[in-house]
Amino acid sequence: MTYQELKAEEQKYVMNTYGRFPIALDHGEGATVWDVEGKKYIDLTSGIGVNSLGYNNPLVTRAIEEQIHKLMHVSNLFTTAPMIQTAKTLVEASGLTGGKVFFANSGAEANEGMIKLARKYSFDKYGEGRSKIVTLINSFHGRTITTLKATGQDRFHNYFFPFTEGFDYVPANDLDALLAKLDGSTCAVMMELIQGEGGVLPLDPAYVRAVEQACRERDILLLIDEVQTGIGRTGSLFCFQQYGVTPDAVSMAKGLGGGVPIGAVLAAATTADVLTPGTHATTFGGTPTVCAAANAVLSTVTDIAFLRNVQKKGAYLAKGIQELGSPNIHGVRGMGLMLGIIVDEGKHSEYANKLIEKGCLVVTAGKNAVRLLPPLTISYEEMDEALAIMKEVF
């Protein structure tokens, strides 16, 4: 079917909840995709950070194919080897000795699980009344009723009233403002170390370490949302490893499955035994097929040489953008292969549309960032093709 034929069917049968770009993608290889009419694109989005090892990756596709011939799904009333292997790798590679994993299906679900874990931890130790979670202004934590309320952006706090209560917000990198909110009703602080949807905004490492210290002094949990920053995206398995902090729980999703839907909460030793039988569950979490894919991804992204290459590729791409010398580009920020090209406020969507039209897929973030989340396996040749398109557009 042509794009126009597919679009007509979509408008007839699919809810209009997305501002989709006017292309229909058909297949891909590495960091390159083609639409239904054969046009080629360099993909600097990887499905918003999901296709971590690119398209048609032989490790991921082989792992899925082999697993579906054995068991596609069993309930969590039974044990499977792929699930245990994924959890073991995450605990050991994260450095969170004594930690344990709960598997979910998405980033929002992982964050919901982390919120529940924090509130139960506090309830078990202190009883009712200590349930507030402090998040950062400009944060984004998901689209469920609860994670929308956890998100520190007013524009998301609309339409779906009443929202789950028990959240408060402070500006990023403002330690005094945060300390003022850590009262007797607070059970946790939850933050992204790089605010992705908020505009690719890295937090100050000294601030993050000071927040950790404040939490330790008050027995308040430090929750790190690594849905976008995790699984090698910033050049380490988790971004918190570069910040030098030890969270009490970490959420993840996106790149973990290499293209299949999976989320997880990794609880450190401080919180590993908080969620007990019957207190949290999900039908599809940790199912063998997605964990087989996750194990293939983790076998790659836990390799130190691979992670160093992510850092090198990120530096190469950032330098290439800066060397375009365009007066329309006001800087590049981020870490590893999570980058934001800073343009005039309100112009990011215009540039994104032009880039896509010319054959380079990007997304936007915040008020002024063209966001890049390419596959971690992107080649230098593919980056050079993308840079050539950027030169033309910017």
C-alpha positions in Angstrom: 0.0 0.0 0.0 1.1 3.6 -0.6 1.5 6.1 2.1 -1.8 7.8 1.2 -3.6 4.5 1.2 -2.2 3.6 4.6 -3.0 7.0 6.0 -6.6 6.8 4.8 -7.0 3.4 6.6 -5.3 4.8 9.7 -7.6 7.8 9.9 -10.6 5.4 9.6 -9.5 2.8 12.2 -6.8 4.3 14.6 -7.4 6.9 17.3 -5.9 10.3 16.4 -3.6 10.6 19.4 -0.3 11.3 17.7 1.0 14.1 15.5 2.7 11.7 13.1 5.2 12.7 10.5 3.9 12.1 6.9 5.8 8.9 6.2 5.0 5.2 6.6 8.1 3.1 7.4 8.5 -0.4 6.0 11.9 -1.9 6.9 15.3 -1.2 8.2 18.9 -2.3 8.5 21.3 -0.9 11.1 20.5 2.8 11.6 18.9 3.1 8.2 15.2 2.7 7.4 13.1 2.8 4.2 9.5 3.9 3.8 6.8 2.0 1.9 7.7 4.0 -1.3 11.4 3.1 -1.1 12.8 6.4 0.3 15.8 6.0 2.5 16.3 7.7 5.9 19.1 7.7 8.4 17.3 7.1 11.7 18.6 9.2 14.6 15.6 8.3 16.8 15.7 4.4 17.1 12.0 4.4 18.0 12.7 7.1 20.7 15.6 5.1 22.1 14.1 1.7 21.8 16.0 0.0 18.9 19.2 0.2 20.8 21.1 -2.3 18.6 19.5 -1.0 15.4 17.2 -2.7 12.9 17.4 -6.4 11.9 20.2 -7.0 14.4 21.1 -10.7 14.1 21.7 -11.2 17.8 18.2 -9.9 18.8 16.3 -11.4 15.9 18.0 -14.8 16.5 17.3 -14.7 20.2 13.6 -14.0 19.6 13.2 -16.6 16.9 14.8 -19.3 19.0 12.7 -18.4 22.1 9.3 -18.3 20.3 9.9 -21.9 19.2 10.3 -22.9 22.9 8.0 -20.7 25.0 6.5 -17.3 24.0 4.8 -16.7 27.2 4.1 -18.3 30.6 2.6 -16.6 33.6 4.6 -15.3 36.5 3.4 -18.3 38.5 6.2 -20.2 36.9 10.0 -19.7 36.6 11.8 -19.3 33.3 15.5 -19.2 32.6 15.5 -16.0 30.3 13.9 -14.0 33.1 16.4 -15.1 35.7 19.3 -14.4 33.3 18.1 -10.9 32.5 17.7 -10.0 36.2 21.1 -11.5 37.1 22.9 -9.5 34.4 21.2 -6.3 35.4 22.1 -6.7 39.1 25.7 -7.7 38.5 26.4 -5.1 35.7 24.8 -2.3 37.6 27.0 -2.7 40.6 23.9 -2.7 42.9 25.1 -5.8 44.9 22.2 -7.5 46.6 19.6 -5.9 44.3 16.6 -7.6 42.8 14.5 -6.9 39.7 10.7 -6.6 39.0 9.8 -6.9 35.3 7.1 -4.8 33.7 6.1 -3.8 30.1 7.0 -0.1 29.7 8.7 2.8 31.2 5.6 4.2 32.7 4.8 0.9 34.4 8.4 0.7 35.7 8.0 4.1 37.2 4.6 3.1 38.7 6.3 0.1 40.3 9.1 2.3 41.6 6.6 4.7 43.2 4.7 1.8 44.8 8.0 0.4 46.1 9.0 3.7 47.7 5.6 4.2 49.4 5.5 0.7 50.7 9.1 1.0 52.0 8.1 4.1 54.0 4.7 2.6 55.1 6.5 -0.6 56.4 8.9 1.5 58.5 6.9 4.5 59.5 3.2 3.8 58.9 0.8 6.2 57.1 1.5 9.8 56.3 5.0 9.5 54.8 4.2 9.1 51.1 5.2 12.3 49.3 7.6 12.0 46.3 9.5 15.0 45.2 10.3 15.3 41.4 11.9 17.9 39.3 10.3 20.7 37.3 10.6 19.8 33.5 10.7 16.1 34.3 8.8 13.4 32.4 7.9 10.1 34.0 5.1 8.5 31.9 1.5 8.7 30.7 -0.5 6.8 33.3 -2.6 8.8 35.8 0.1 8.5 38.5 3.2 9.1 36.3 1.5 12.1 34.7 1.2 13.6 38.1 4.8 12.7 38.9 5.8 14.6 35.8 6.9 18.1 36.7 5.3 19.9 33.7 1.9 21.6 34.2 0.8 21.0 30.6 0.5 17.3 31.5 -1.7 18.0 34.5 -5.0 18.4 32.6 -8.1 16.6 31.3 -7.8 13.4 33.3 -8.8 14.6 36.8 -8.6 13.6 39.5 -4.9 12.8 39.5 -3.0 10.7 42.0 -1.9 13.0 44.8 1.3 12.9 46.8 3.8 14.6 44.5 5.7 17.9 44.8 8.1 19.6 42.4 11.3 21.6 42.6 13.6 23.2 40.0 16.5 21.1 38.8 19.9 21.8 40.3 18.4 24.0 43.1 19.5 22.1 46.2 18.0 24.6 48.7 14.5 24.3 47.0 14.8 20.5 47.3 15.9 20.5 50.9 12.9 22.7 51.8 10.6 20.0 50.5 12.2 17.1 52.4 9.9 17.1 55.4 8.3 14.4 57.5 5.8 13.5 54.8 8.5 12.7 52.2 9.4 9.1 51.3 11.4 9.6 48.1 13.1 11.9 45.5 12.7 10.8 41.9 14.7 12.2 39.0 16.1 11.7 35.5 19.8 12.4 35.4 19.2 13.8 31.9 15.8 15.3 31.4 15.0 13.8 28.0 11.5 14.9 27.1 12.2 18.2 28.9 14.9 19.2 26.4 18.0 16.9 26.9 19.0 18.7 30.0 21.8 16.9 32.1 21.7 17.5 35.8 24.8 18.9 37.6 26.7 15.9 39.1 27.5 17.9 42.3 23.8 18.6 42.8 22.9 14.9 42.3 25.5 13.8 44.8 24.2 16.4 47.3 20.7 15.1 46.8 21.9 11.5 47.5 23.5 12.7 50.7 20.4 14.5 51.9 18.3 11.4 51.2 20.7 9.2 53.2 20.5 11.5 56.2 16.7 11.4 56.2 16.0 7.8 55.2 14.4 9.1 52.0 14.8 6.9 48.9 16.6 8.1 45.8 14.8 6.9 42.7 16.5 7.3 39.3 14.4 7.2 36.2 16.6 5.6 33.5 13.9 4.8 31.0 15.6 6.9 28.4 19.2 7.2 29.7 19.7 3.5 30.6 21.0 0.5 28.7 24.1 2.0 27.3 22.5 5.2 25.9 24.9 7.6 27.6 28.1 5.4 27.3 27.6 3.4 30.5 25.0 0.7 31.3 23.2 3.2 33.5 23.8 6.9 33.6 23.9 6.9 37.4 27.2 5.0 37.1 28.8 8.2 35.6 27.3 10.4 38.3 28.9 8.4 41.1 25.7 7.8 43.1 24.0 4.7 44.4 20.2 4.8 43.9 17.7 2.8 46.0 15.8 1.9 42.9 16.2 2.4 39.1 13.6 2.2 36.4 14.3 1.2 32.8 12.6 0.3 29.6 13.1 1.5 26.0 16.5 0.1 24.9 16.4 -2.9 27.1 14.4 -5.1 24.7 16.1 -3.9 21.5 12.6 -3.3 20.0 10.2 -5.4 22.0 8.2 -4.0 24.9 9.8 -4.5 28.3 10.3 -2.4 31.5 11.9 -3.2 34.8 12.6 -1.9 38.3 16.0 -2.7 39.7 15.8 -2.3 43.5 19.1 -2.0 45.4 19.7 -4.0 48.6 18.0 -1.2 50.6 14.7 -1.9 48.9 15.1 -5.4 47.3 12.6 -7.1 49.6 10.0 -4.4 50.0 7.5 -5.8 47.4 6.3 -9.2 48.6 4.0 -11.8 47.1 0.6 -10.2 46.2 1.8 -6.5 46.5 2.7 -6.0 42.9 2.2 -8.0 39.7 1.7 -7.9 35.9 0.7 -10.6 33.4 3.3 -10.0 30.7 6.3 -8.8 32.8 9.4 -10.9 32.3 7.9 -13.1 29.7 10.4 -15.4 28.0 10.3 -13.8 24.5 11.1 -10.3 25.7 13.7 -11.4 28.2 15.4 -13.4 25.4 15.7 -10.2 23.5 16.9 -8.3 26.5 19.6 -10.9 27.1 20.8 -10.4 23.6 20.9 -6.6 24.1 22.7 -6.9 27.5 25.3 -9.3 26.1 26.3 -6.4 23.9 25.8 -3.2 26.0 27.6 -4.6 29.1 30.8 -4.9 27.1 33.2 -2.1 28.1 34.6 -1.7 24.6 31.1 -1.3 23.2 30.3 1.4 25.8 33.5 3.3 25.0 32.5 3.2 21.4 29.1 4.7 22.3 31.0 7.6 24.0 33.3 8.0 21.0 30.4 8.0 18.5 28.5 10.6 20.6 31.5 12.8 20.7 32.0 12.4 16.9 28.4 13.3 16.2 28.3 16.3 18.6 31.6 17.6 17.1 30.3 17.2 13.6 27.2 19.2 14.4 29.2 21.9 16.1 31.5 22.1 13.1 28.6 22.8 10.7 29.2 26.3 11.9 25.5 27.2 11.5 24.3 30.4 13.3 21.0 28.6 13.7 22.6 26.0 16.1 23.3 27.3 19.6 25.0 24.3 21.0 24.8 20.6 21.5 24.1 19.0 25.0 23.7 15.5 26.4 25.9 12.5 26.9 26.9 9.6 24.7 24.3 9.0 22.0 21.6 11.1 23.8 22.0 14.5 22.3 20.0 17.7 21.8 20.7 20.3 19.1 19.8 23.6 20.6 18.0 26.0 18.2 15.8 29.1 18.7 12.8 28.5 21.0 9.8 27.2 19.0 11.9 26.4 15.9 12.7 22.8 16.8 9.7 21.3 15.1 10.3 23.2 11.9 13.9 21.9 11.8 12.8 18.4 12.6 10.3 18.4 9.8 12.9 19.7 7.3 15.4 17.0 8.4 12.9 14.2 8.0 11.9 15.5 4.6 15.5 15.4 3.5 16.0 11.9 4.9 17.2 12.2 8.5 14.8 11.0 11.2 14.8 13.1 14.5 12.4 14.0 17.3 12.0 17.1 19.4 12.3 17.8 23.1 11.5 20.7 25.4 11.1 24.1 23.8 14.2 24.3 21.7 15.9 20.9 21.2 16.1 18.7 18.2 16.7 15.4 20.0 18.9 12.6 18.7 18.7 9.0 20.0 20.3 6.9 17.3 20.9 3.2 17.5 24.0 2.5 19.6 25.3 0.5 16.7 25.1 3.4 14.2 28.1 3.5 11.8 30.3 6.4 11.1 29.1 6.3 7.5 25.5 6.7 8.6 26.5 9.5 11.0 28.3 11.3 8.1 25.2 10.9 5.9 23.1 12.4 8.7 25.6 15.3 9.1 25.4 16.1 5.4 21.7 16.4 5.6 22.0 18.6 8.7 24.4 20.9 6.9 21.8 21.3 4.1 19.0 22.0 6.6 20.7 24.2 9.2 
